[in-house]
Amino acid sequence: MTDPWAVLAGLVVVAFVFVLAPVAGSVYLRLRAPRWLRCPETHLPAAVAVDAGHAAWTAALSRPLLRIRNCTLWPRRSGCAQRCCELPEISSDTDPSRLERLR
C-alpha cells in the first residue's frame, strides 16, 4: 500500500506545477514592463512600474494585489494611495527613455 503522505505530497507538486506556476508566471510576464498611466490625483501621465513579483505570488492564491515599485512622479508624490494600479494604460507620445529608467 502506498504511503498517504507521499500521495498528498505528489498532489501538491502537481497542483503547483500545472496550476499555480502558470498563473503566477502569466501575471508576472504581463506586469513586468513599466506602463504609462494617468495619475488619478494630479491627472498627469506617469510611467509606472508595478511590483510584478508580488503580484505574481498573490495571484497564485487569489486576485493579484498590485503595488507600485517605481513611478516618474516620485519622490514628490511618494506617499500617494497608488490608485493608478487599477486604471487602464494610456497611449501617449511621451519620452520612452523615461520608461527605460524605471526598469
Order of alpha helices (4+ residues) and beta strands (2+ residues): alpha-alpha-beta-beta-alpha-beta-alpha
